[in-house]
């Protein structure tokens, strides 16, 4: 069995794929955009993944509302965690750059 993957920023598409086919979230990447961030999800699954995506885009997918709601909550939780980690890494990177700048301003690289 080959592993297939898709990337998407559509929260409802992700929740649909998790609800109906129980595919896996492989990665969540935070991407800066304008004055905020968006999250791009990488979803992995078997050969049904492309079919499931087409069902979603063609309005052919059916879900149980409570199961979909749970999946959407999971997606929102993953977004919150990813953005929190992203902001912490960004802050640490800025602090590191600031310290390196101070060090080189004092002649520390000689």
N, C-alpha and C positions, 0 to 999 in steps of 0.2 A: 504494500500500500504506500503510495507516494503522499507526501505532505504538501498541501497546497496552502497558499497564503494570500490575503488581500490586505490593503491598507485603506483606511477610511477615517474621516472625521465626523461622520454622521452617527450621532448618538443612538438614534432610533434603529438604524441599520445594525449597529453593534448589538443592541439589546435584542433585536429579532434573531440574529445569528446565535446568540447565547441561549435564548429561550427555546427556540424550535430545534436546533441541531446540537446544542451543547458544545459548540466549538470553543477553542481556547484563545484567550488573550495572550499573545506572545510578548508584546511590547507596547508601551505607551510612551510616545515621544512628545514633549512640549515644544511647540514652535512659536517663537515670538511673531506677533502680527499686529501691526498698527500700535496701539497703546496697551495691548493685552497679549494673551497667549491663546493658542488653540492646541488641542491634543489630537495627535494622529495615532490611531490604534492599528496594530498589526494583529490580524486574526489568523489562526492556523486551523486546518481541518483536513478532512479527506477529500476525495473527488467530488463530494456533494457540495462543497463550498461555493463553487461557481454557480451551480444550479440554485442554491439557496439565495445567493445575491441577486440572481435574475428574478426569482420569485418576489423578492422584496421590491425591486425596481419596477416590476410589472404589476404591482398591487395584487399579487396572488397569494401572499402569505397570510396564514391564519395563526393567531396566538391565543393562549389563555391569558386573560387580562391580568390576573394576579401574578402569574409566572413572569409575564412581560414586565410588570411593575417591579418585581424583585430584581430582574436582570438590569433594568434601567437604574435602579438604586445602586447595584454593584458597579455599573459603568460610572456613575457620578462619584462614587467612593474612590474608584481608581483615578479619576481625573483629579480629585482633591489631593490624593497622595502624590501624584506625579507633579502637580503644580507646586506643592509644598517642597518636595525634593529639589525641583528645578530652581526655586527661589533661594533655597539654602545653598545650593551649589553656586549660583550666581553671586550671592553675597560673599561666600568663601573665596571665589575667584577674584572679586573686586578687592577684597582685603589683602589677598596674596599679591595682586598687582600693585596695590598701594605700598605694601611693605617692600617689595622689590624696587619700586621707584624711590622710596626713601633711602634705601641702602645704596643705590647707584648714585643718588644725589650727593651722598656723603663720601663718595669715592670708595665704596666697599668692593667694587669689582676690580680693583687694581692689584 
